[in-house]
Amino acid sequence: MTGSNPQLGSLQHALATLASQNICATEIRIWLRGAPVSVVLTAHPTEVQRKSVPDCECDIARTMMYLEREDLLPEEREESEGSLLRSVLQLWQTAMLRLSRLRVIDEIENGLSFYRYIFLSE
């Protein structure tokens, strides 16, 4: 909510707390440069989507960004619009959640797909 205090546990709240304790930005930057950072993925059955769903979402986003270009030829625009339509239809016809029970290997693949999307993207 606009104008409300930062939520407890948020980065904004942490920075506000440090500022209230008169810790300067330089000290914070020095500490952050040496701070260990690691990715933590949690598995929750209601959040496990079929892999095709985020794939479609990425295709749609990529195509929409491409369509924002002003230098597209008419045939390039037409092809991209067709691709966008196919991706939206594919997403629309894909079940959002898996209907079968996941195996351990499925959970591993799902976790690794997040690394590919987030850290190993083009």
C-alpha positions as CSV (number, residue, x, y, z in Angstrom):
1,M,0.0,0.0,0.0
2,T,1.3,3.4,-0.9
3,G,2.4,5.5,2.0
4,S,2.5,2.6,4.5
5,N,5.5,1.6,6.5
6,P,7.8,-1.0,4.9
7,Q,6.7,-4.6,5.6
8,L,8.7,-6.4,8.3
9,G,11.2,-8.7,6.6
10,S,11.4,-6.7,3.4
11,L,14.6,-5.2,2.1
12,Q,13.1,-1.8,2.4
13,H,12.4,-2.4,6.1
14,A,15.9,-3.6,6.7
15,L,17.4,-0.6,5.0
16,A,15.1,1.7,7.0
17,T,16.2,0.0,10.2
18,L,19.8,0.5,9.4
19,A,19.3,4.1,8.5
20,S,17.5,4.6,11.8
21,Q,20.6,3.3,13.6
22,N,22.8,5.8,11.8
23,I,24.6,3.1,9.8
24,C,26.0,4.9,6.7
25,A,25.5,3.7,3.1
26,T,29.3,3.0,2.7
27,E,29.3,0.6,5.6
28,I,26.2,-1.2,4.1
29,R,27.9,-1.4,0.7
30,I,31.1,-2.9,2.2
31,W,29.1,-5.5,4.1
32,L,26.9,-6.4,1.1
33,R,30.0,-6.9,-1.1
34,G,31.2,-9.6,1.2
35,A,27.8,-11.1,2.1
36,P,27.2,-14.7,1.1
37,V,24.2,-15.0,-1.3
38,S,22.6,-18.3,-2.2
39,V,19.4,-19.3,-4.0
40,V,16.8,-21.2,-2.0
41,L,13.9,-22.9,-3.8
42,T,11.1,-24.3,-1.8
43,A,8.8,-27.0,-3.1
44,H,5.1,-26.6,-2.6
45,P,2.8,-28.9,-4.5
46,T,0.3,-26.1,-5.3
47,E,3.1,-24.0,-6.9
48,V,4.4,-26.7,-9.3
49,Q,3.3,-25.8,-12.7
50,R,3.7,-27.9,-15.8
51,K,7.0,-26.9,-17.5
52,S,5.1,-25.9,-20.6
53,V,3.4,-23.1,-18.8
54,P,6.5,-21.0,-18.0
55,D,7.9,-21.9,-21.4
56,C,4.7,-20.4,-23.1
57,E,4.9,-17.3,-20.8
58,C,8.5,-16.7,-21.8
59,D,7.7,-17.1,-25.5
60,I,4.8,-14.7,-25.2
61,A,6.9,-12.1,-23.4
62,R,9.8,-12.5,-25.9
63,T,7.4,-12.1,-28.9
64,M,5.7,-9.1,-27.3
65,M,9.0,-7.4,-26.8
66,Y,9.9,-8.1,-30.4
67,L,6.7,-6.7,-31.6
68,E,7.5,-3.4,-29.9
69,R,10.2,-2.8,-32.5
70,E,9.4,0.0,-34.9
71,D,11.6,-1.3,-37.7
72,L,9.8,-4.6,-38.4
73,L,8.8,-5.4,-42.0
74,P,5.1,-6.2,-42.5
75,E,5.8,-9.9,-43.0
76,E,8.0,-10.0,-39.8
77,R,5.1,-8.4,-37.9
78,E,2.6,-10.8,-39.4
79,E,4.7,-13.8,-38.6
80,S,5.3,-12.6,-35.0
81,E,1.7,-11.9,-34.4
82,G,0.9,-15.4,-35.6
83,S,3.5,-16.8,-33.3
84,L,2.0,-14.8,-30.4
85,L,-1.5,-16.1,-31.2
86,R,-0.2,-19.7,-31.2
87,S,1.6,-19.3,-27.9
88,V,-1.5,-17.8,-26.2
89,L,-3.6,-20.6,-27.6
90,Q,-1.1,-23.2,-26.4
91,L,-1.1,-21.6,-22.9
92,W,-4.9,-21.4,-22.8
93,Q,-5.2,-25.1,-23.6
94,T,-2.5,-26.3,-21.2
95,A,-3.6,-27.4,-17.7
96,M,-1.9,-25.0,-15.2
97,L,-1.2,-27.7,-12.6
98,R,-0.2,-31.3,-13.0
99,L,-2.9,-33.8,-12.5
100,S,-0.6,-36.7,-11.7
101,R,1.5,-37.1,-8.6
102,L,5.1,-35.9,-9.0
103,R,8.1,-38.2,-8.7
104,V,11.3,-37.1,-7.1
105,I,12.9,-36.7,-10.5
106,D,10.0,-34.4,-11.5
107,E,10.7,-32.2,-8.5
108,I,14.4,-32.0,-9.3
109,E,13.7,-31.1,-13.0
110,N,11.2,-28.5,-11.8
111,G,13.8,-26.9,-9.5
112,L,16.5,-27.0,-12.1
113,S,14.2,-25.3,-14.7
114,F,14.0,-22.3,-12.4
115,Y,17.8,-22.0,-12.5
116,R,17.8,-22.2,-16.3
117,Y,15.1,-19.5,-16.6
118,I,16.5,-17.1,-14.0
119,F,20.3,-17.6,-14.0
120,L,21.1,-19.2,-17.4
121,S,18.9,-17.2,-19.7
122,E,20.2,-15.5,-22.8
